[in-house]
């Protein structure tokens, strides 16, 4: 079963509310997006008959990011690889989490902070989006549009903030989809980094998500070359690294 955020009904509903042509196909049980002549399937499921994915919109180019590697099966039905696979960090919340000793040491340091948690409210939490925009400009990266967080069902959001000396120094926002949750936005100022506040926020989130019955936490991509520090944070927290399936494309079926 595919548990990715991009293959959830919440994600499709949110995209539709933002004006994106997003749909769910009953036959393949796949959520997809139409972008002009392209049918795009993000984090697509393991599927015994991948040709059915091409039949969702047979006159369009099918662009697929599989959730797991299956190159032989993709080649057999006419897909060609465009990009190699990225990897994601995941924590199985049904099992004990074993953090690295250095990570646990940083967690002890973070206990000087206090943590608050509640659902994300776009009307009052726009400060986080503003801080994240500035962070993206400074560090030169791009993330999912903020409209995803703004339109996500409020009861399926989980925002944690860390304060030190009565000042907010760090925040983490998680989006919940079914029995899974995905890390969505993380921010910290210099005081938060010095206090290792994200360690405390993540441990608190894990405990609270478990209480809610969440079984898997997706911490997002792992890039040991361009974001080595963030990759270490996720791995040392006890996450397992799993390769995705790369990016693949297939031409329209036409008369096939």
ZILIN-V236260 format. One record per residue. N is the residue number from 1. PSI is psi in degrees with one decimal (NA if undefined). Layout:
N/PSI
N/PSI
//
This chain:
1/135.4
2/127.5
3/14.2
4/149.1
5/-41.6
6/-14.2
7/31.6
8/154.8
9/-34.1
10/-42.7
11/-45.6
12/-44.3
13/-40.1
14/-44.2
15/-42.8
16/-41.9
17/-26.0
18/1.7
19/10.0
20/144.3
21/86.0
22/140.9
23/167.5
24/129.0
25/118.1
26/-37.8
27/-47.2
28/-9.1
29/44.0
30/137.7
31/135.5
32/166.5
33/139.4
34/123.6
35/90.5
36/-122.9
37/11.2
38/133.6
39/117.7
40/125.5
41/108.2
42/134.8
43/46.7
44/152.1
45/162.7
46/121.8
47/126.1
48/-36.5
49/87.2
50/-21.6
51/-29.7
52/-30.3
53/-36.4
54/-24.4
55/-6.5
56/-44.1
57/82.5
58/-19.2
59/2.9
60/163.5
61/133.9
62/115.5
63/122.8
64/129.9
65/95.0
66/150.0
67/-18.7
68/157.1
69/134.8
70/57.8
71/-41.3
72/-45.4
73/-37.7
74/-41.8
75/-39.0
76/-28.5
77/16.9
78/12.0
79/147.5
80/136.0
81/132.1
82/-36.7
83/148.2
84/169.7
85/140.0
86/176.9
87/153.0
88/155.0
89/128.5
90/145.7
91/124.0
92/107.6
93/-3.0
94/-6.0
95/158.7
96/143.6
97/127.5
98/101.3
99/153.4
100/146.5
101/-38.4
102/-33.6
103/-40.3
104/-34.0
105/-41.6
106/-35.4
107/-41.2
108/-37.6
109/-32.8
110/-9.1
111/-4.9
112/-12.3
113/161.3
114/154.1
115/136.5
116/151.0
117/147.7
118/172.0
119/154.1
120/134.2
121/107.8
122/-27.5
123/-31.1
124/-14.8
125/22.4
126/-20.3
127/-35.7
128/-40.8
129/-39.2
130/-44.1
131/-36.8
132/-38.6
133/-44.4
134/-38.9
135/-41.6
136/-40.9
137/-43.2
138/-43.4
139/-2.5
140/58.3
141/165.0
142/145.3
143/-175.5
144/148.6
145/145.6
146/-18.5
147/-27.2
148/-49.8
149/-38.5
150/-32.2
151/-7.9
152/142.5
153/127.2
154/-39.4
155/-10.2
156/25.0
157/152.3
158/107.9
159/127.7
160/135.1
161/144.5
162/134.6
163/148.5
164/126.4
165/42.2
166/19.8
167/134.3
168/123.7
169/-12.6
170/157.7
171/152.7
172/134.5
173/128.7
174/142.9
175/133.1
176/136.8
177/105.5
178/-130.7
179/20.6
180/159.2
181/150.5
182/134.4
183/130.6
184/-50.3
185/136.2
186/136.1
187/147.0
188/142.7
189/-175.3
190/-39.3
191/-38.0
192/-40.1
193/-42.9
194/-33.1
195/-1.1
196/39.8
197/-32.2
198/-26.4
199/-45.6
200/-39.0
201/-42.8
202/-43.8
203/-40.8
204/-42.3
205/-43.0
206/-45.6
207/-43.6
208/-37.7
209/-37.9
210/-44.0
211/-32.9
212/-8.2
213/11.4
214/135.0
215/-23.0
216/138.2
217/120.6
218/115.9
219/4.8
220/-169.4
221/156.2
222/117.9
223/97.2
224/-10.3
225/-51.5
226/-21.3
227/59.7
228/-39.8
229/-42.9
230/-38.4
231/-43.5
232/-40.8
233/-45.8
234/-45.3
235/-44.4
236/-19.3
237/-13.5
238/9.7
239/149.4
240/141.9
241/127.8
242/130.6
243/141.8
244/-164.6
245/5.8
246/-171.9
247/128.8
248/152.7
249/147.5
250/140.5
251/161.8
252/148.6
253/-30.4
254/-116.2
255/8.6
256/NA
//
